[in-house]
């Protein structure tokens, strides 16, 4: 073979070798590859990192699975309100009653209440003797023991509505919000009922 023939064949041979090398990436670069796509459940290969979206099944962990349940428990109302009702009134004073059920493992204290039908709402108790019953503010609020209940009823603890400006008619649904000692609130709706009792005198300064 002459030198001239070799000179003509060498460029073609070099081109073929270069083309073959370009098609096979070195093993060390494949092992460290970074993907910018989406990783599906169970599709992550060893050494590959994804910067895209990981499916719920691939990313699930025991801690993540417990998070929704914990959030739901935190959001649960500390009080359940049973059989709420409010005394009908066209003006003046009225009162609301119910059974407050503590759904937690520690004492819960109601420190105030409000309703749109009255500008002044107080937590009251009824005290007295010798046939004289007087209602007054409940010092310290209503304390419901852990897992226990506290009954609001005529002749006992109740929510007092002062200076009622919106008539409370029979069958009306009156919204109330209780504020707890820790700042949380519990809302409920009381049905208005006619009631002739609960006419105790009021000691506003006690």
Secondary structure, 3 states (H helix, E strand, C coil): CCHHHHHHHHHHHHHHHHHHHHHCCCHHHHHCCEECCCECCCCCCCCCEECCCECHHHHCCHHHHHHHHHHHHHHCCCEEEEEEEEECECCEEEEEEEEEEECCCCCEEEEEEEECCEEEEEEEEEEEECCEEEEEECCCCEEECCCCEEEECCCCCEEEEEEECCCECCCCEEEEEEEECCCCEEEEEEEEECCCCCCCEECCCC
